[in-house]
């Protein structure tokens, strides 16, 4: 097994984000007059980060249901989603009717 020296290894992005997040709370942060972000900002950031993968999965699901197999050309063979997404279903139909 080959061991890479510390100075040649590449840090993970998560490590870099953690270090950057913690700098305002350290003496180095006070030396550079960094200010810790407010709690509301941190909660908003956590909410955005949590919502991103959920929205990616929803968009991915609808893309593969409606567009990937060309089912809009033949509505009889449309794959029905597990959950009824009434608004998005009608939005797709409106967009499709405008294109034809």
N, C-alpha and C positions, 0 to 999 in steps of 0.2 A: 504494500500500500504506500502510495506516495503522499507525503505530507507537504502542503504548501505553507511557506512561511507567512507570518501574520501580515507583513508589509506588502505581500503580493496577492493576498486574497481580496475578493471583491465583496463589499458589504451588501446585504440584502436591502431592497427598498424599504421594507418594514422597519429595519434597524435605523435607517436614515430618518424616516418620518418620526420615529419615537425619540431620537436624539434631538431633532429640531423642535418637537413639541415640548420637550423637557427643559430646553435651554432657558426660557424666561424664569423658571422656578429655581435656577441655580445661581451661585455667586457670579458666575461668568455673565449671566443675563443681566444682573444688576450692574455689573461693571460697564456693559454696553447700553444701559438704561432701557432694556427691553421691558415691556409691560405684559403681564399675563392676560390672556384673552378673558373676557367676561364669561360667566357660566352659561348665559343664554346663547352666546355664540357657539360654545362647545356642544350644547344640546342640539342646536340647529345643524351643526356639522355632523353629529352622530345621526340625526334624522335623515339628512341628505345621503350619507354614506349607506345607511340601512335601506333607503328607498330605491337606490340605484339598481341593485341586483334584482329586486322585485319587479321594477319596471322593465328591465332587460328581459326577464323571463316572460312577462305578459306580452311584450312586443314580439318576442321570438315565437311564442305560442301562436299568436294571430298571423304572423308572417307565414309560418308553415301550414296553418290551417287554410288560409285563403289564397296565398300567392304561389307557394313553392310548387304545387302540383297543377297549377293552372285551372283550379276548380271554378273560378269565377266565369269561365267560358261555358261551363256546364253546371248549372245550379243544382241539378238533381244529385250529383255526386259530391256535393260540398261536405266536407268533414265538419261535423257539429262539435263545438267546444264542450267540454265537460260542464262548465259553468255557463249559464246564459248571460252573455255580454250584450244586452239589448242595444245599448247606445252604440257600441263599437260595430256591431253587426250592421246596424242601419247606416252608420257613417261609411262603412265599406261599400254598401250598396249605392249610396248617394255618389260617392267618388267614382265607382265603376260606371254608373249610368251617365255621368258627365263626360267620361272618356269615350263612350260609344256614341 
